[in-house]
Amino acid sequence: MAKALDKQRRLSATFDSLTFEEWLGLLVDYEAAERDAKRLLTRLKFAALRQAACVEDLDLRTPRGIDRAVIAHLVDGAWIARRENLLVTGPTGLGESWIACALGHKACRDGRLVAYHRVPRLFEALAIARGDGRPARMLKLLARTELLILDD
C-alpha cells in the first residue's frame, strides 16, 4: 500500500477531488491487485511451464481437428475441479505441448496449483529422490498439485 500511497501523493492533483473513502478504496484495490499478481507469479514459477502460452492465443482456424466447444469446456477448468484427466494427443508438431501449457497457464490464472514435468526428467528426479531418501516429499509435492502436466 505504501507504493500506492506514494503514487497518489505524486499525482495529488488527480486525487484531491476524491473523498477519503474513495481514496482509501483505491489504496485497498491497488494492494489487492498487487497481491494477486504476486500469487500468480509464484504459481507460474512453481508450474515451470515449458512454453509461454495462453489459451487466448490459440488459433482455432488452423486445421488441427480441434472442436471449439471442447476447447471452451477445457478453458473453463471445471474438469480440473472434478479431478478428471485430459490426454492431448496428435502427430508430432501439432502443438500438443503448447496447448497443455496454455491450459496450465489458464489454470494458474484461475488460482490453481500447476506443475509441468517432462516424463523422462521426472522419472530421473524420482530415482534421485529415492536414492537421497526423500521420495515421499517429492510425491507429496506432486500430489498437492491440482493440475499435473506430463509431457513426453
N, C-alpha and C positions, 0 to 999 in steps of 0.2 A: 504494500500500500504506500510505502514511502516513495517509490518511484512515481506512482500516480499523483501523489501529493506534490512532489517536486515539479512534475509536468504541469499540473494545474496552476502552480504558483508562477511558472514561466509564462503561461498563457492566461494570466489573470483577467485580461480584458474579456475573454470569451466566457469565463466562469463567474464574473461578477454579477451577472443578471440571474444566476441560479439561487434558489432557496437553499438553506442548509441541508434539508432532506434530499434534494436533488443532487447536490454536491457530494454528500455522503454516499448516496446511491451509486454515483459514478465511481467513487473510490472502491466500493464493495464489488461492483461489477468488474472493474479492472483487476482486482485481486482474484476474483473467482476465475476470470479468463486466464490469468497467468498460471494459476494452479492447475487448471485443466490442460493447458499447453505443456506444462512440466510433466504431468502424468502421462500424456500422450507420448512425449519424447522418451520417457522411461520405458513405456510399453513397447515402443518401436525399437528401442535399443535392445531390450530383452528378446524381442522376436527375432532379431538378426535376419530380417528378410533379405534374400539374395538380390532382389531387384526392387527398385523404387517404382512400384506400380500402383495405380489407383483404378478402381472399378469405373470411375467416370471417364477414364481414358480408353476404355475397352471399345474397340471398333467392331460393331456388330454387322457392318456392311461387308466386311471381308468374308468370303465364303469358307467358313470353318465348320459349318454344320451346327452352330450354337443357336439354340432357341432363346428368343428374348424373354419369354415367360420363365424359363428355367433360370436364366441369369438374374432376373428380377427376384425370384424366390431365393436364390443363393445370397444376393446382396442384402436382403432384409435381415439375415442372420438368425432367423428363428430356428433353423436346423441345428445351429450350434447349441442353443439353449435346450433343445430336445436331445442333445448328445447323439445326433445322427452323424454318420460317416459320409465322406464325399471322396470319390475316386475320379480324378481327372486324367483321362487317357486320350491318346491320339498319336498320329505319326510324329516323328521327330521334326522339330522346328515349327510345330503348330502354335506353340505358346502356352503349353500346359503349366509350366513353372511360373510364367508371368501371371496367368490367371490365378493360380494358387496364391502368389504373393499379393496380388490385388485384393483378393478376398481376405487375406491375412491383415493387410493394411486397413481395410474397412472394419474388420473385427477389432483392431487396436483402437480405431477412432470411436467405436461403439463401447469402449471401456472393457474389452475382453483381453485376457492374458493369452498371448500367442507365442508359439515357438516354431521356428523353421529349422529343419535339420536335413542335411544330405544323409541318406541312409548309410553309405559306407563309413562316413566320418562319425556318425552316431554310434555305429557298432564298434568302431575303434575306441571312441571315448568311453563306452560302456565296458569294454575289455580292460582299458587302463584303469577305470574306476574300480573294477573288480580286483585288479592287482594291487591298487592302493588301499583296498579295504573300505571303500566308500560308495559301493553301488546303490545302497539303499537311499542315500542322499540324492544321487542323481535321478534315480527312478521316482523319488518323491517330488522332485522338481518337475519332471516330465508329467507326472500325474496331476500336478497342480494347474497345468495349462488348460485353458478351455478349448483352444484350437491348436492342434499339433499338426504341422505341415511336414510330411515326409516326402522328400524329393529323391528320385533315383539319380 
